[in-house]
Amino acid sequence: MGRPGARQERTEDIDVRRPNSARMYDYFLGGSANFEIDREAGRKVIEAMPDTVHSIRANRGFLGRAVRYLVEQGVEQFLDLGSGVPTVGNVHEIAHVLDPSVRVVYVDKEPVAVAHSRQLLGDVKQADIIEADLRDVRGVLDGATATGLLDTARPVGLLMVSVLNFIADYQETTEVVRGYLDGLVPGSYLALSHATAAGLPQETADRVAEVYRNVNPPSYWRSPEQIDALLGGLELVPPGLVAPSHWRPDVPPEVSAERIAYRAGVGELVAR
């Protein structure tokens, strides 16, 4: 992040031979931290699913509203898994509008995302990023704690926004979610969104899946029932699991829920 001793990303760490999911996401949002190979794959997705940008923007909007909601509930620290390439409305920026003391630890393993985040966060004392694979639950929690910004003895806002769909095995996905929740105290929250083909024509779902099979990392559709199960054991915040554009919207959603290729929800970890 430009801080003394911070490791700078080497250009050889950046794989431009295959499209990258984080850089494609940046492209969909109108960012510049992407390469032609990412834009080419992104155009194929949009050709197959014209509502792609609506879905991505709905997902980004959900992140902002979820963060604001959690700060209003008294959450003072966030762990953002698979945070991606920084863009307008990063977690610390959203949270600091309401509470400048909120602390945020970002986690990503994609070199471009990490390098851009370090550059962005150079002068931000209340936020940091660690380079790690979110599947390494213990390593991530230890690394986040080591920044001095995250205290797992206090409630945490855990953000898993459009990231679990990059884990191929559903059982592993479930174990990863449970692993993080087991490391947090009651009063913590999980804000989650996940890609789903529910409501899409089968041909559209298949064409998008084909593009993402050749992306690093690949992305996988899951059913709303599977996504809902990932929030099992938590006390869901109304309206429950819905299209991200329909989760406590500030204004009426632009398109119907069926056209949004994600489902999203927020749950509170209550005392067991």
Secondary structure, DSSP 8 states (H G I E B T S, - for coil): --STT-----GGGS--SS-BHHHHHHHHTT-SS--HHHHHHHHHHHHH-TTHHHHHHHHHHHHHHHHHHHHHTT--EEEEET--S--SS-HHHHHHHH-TT-EEEEEE--HHHHHHHHHHTTT-TTEEEEE--TT-HHHHHHHHHHTTS--TTS--EEEEES-GGG-S-HHHHHHHHHHHHHTS-TT-EEEEEEE--TTS-HHHHHHHHHHHHTSBS------HHHHHHHTTTSEE-TT-SB-GGGSS-SS--SS-GGG--EEEEEEE----
